[in-house]
Amino acid sequence: MGESRHVVVCLVDGLGAELIARHGALAPRLAAMTGEPISAAFPTTTPVGLGSFGTGLLPGGHGLVGASFLLPEDDEILVPLHWGSQPTPVAVQPEPTVFEAVARAGVAMATIAPGAYRDSGLTRAVLRGAEYRPAEDAAERVAELRDFQSASARSFAYVYWAELDRTGHEFGIDSDEWRAALSRADDLVGRLCDALAPGSALVVTADHGMVDCPPDARVQVDDVPALMTGVSRIAGEPRARHVYARSGAAADVRDAWQSTLGSRARVMLRSEVVASGLMGPVDPALADRIGDVMAVCEGPTMLATRWDAVVSSLLGQHGALSADELYIPALLHRPG
């Protein structure tokens, strides 16, 4: 980005690059920006994506390996989007953040996002090192950005926007509600562009994309005996499940899941996940957070459970490796 004095990264949750390409008329400001798609971290879900954004590491290094996953040291399932003060965030994710490193170079750092996220475990695990500026709507985000840049000789601001993801989950990406939410995200981006101080660069990116999973593509895992035999716990999310097996049962569980699901999912042992490189180099101390078996959905399939019944009921999903989930924007704008 050259010699920018001010850098702004706007992360629009759920904004897949393929979705922008298909709906460019609804997002003219995004469509006018330059840049090529990049690959999201796997599993393609918010805790993983924010972990990689905040640390510069792939999940095998930062240890947030899914929407939910086992912490072996506590023998508990951690759900990072519902994480408070326990377990201690810096113990779960002790690697230094990008925010901490850049702040040490004398750059003012800010996170501009809803106040509800200020003290969350996920924020403190992967975004620590920045001043947190609460902002509840687009207008407040723009005002906070203006104020922050005006007070700083050099600055980095992270602006988070969640509405598109929430709308896609509830109504699906092939809905009028989602298309309206995309237009509102585009409006936010346009307002940020217009608010930039001289010497700024704005980057728009995302944590993942999304696909629709209709009811006839849903597998209710709890109701299929072959999928529950030898299983201790199930975590992850409906498109990328971590399956924790009873002692000695991992290979049998993998075989049963692959046989039952067939072409609807790619099923791997933990060792195969590690060897595949999907999560980048995996720290041996973190490997046991990955399921003994992982099931990654193909096509529109989703693997529903009663353990996360609300998430499993949603139409829009992500977590797997389809182009719509995996490719995210990396778009650049500089004031003229």
Order of alpha helices (4+ residues) and beta strands (2+ residues): beta-alpha-alpha-beta-alpha-alpha-beta-beta-alpha-alpha-beta-alpha-beta-alpha-beta-alpha-alpha-beta-beta-beta-alpha-beta-beta-alpha-beta-alpha-beta-beta-alpha-beta-alpha-beta-beta
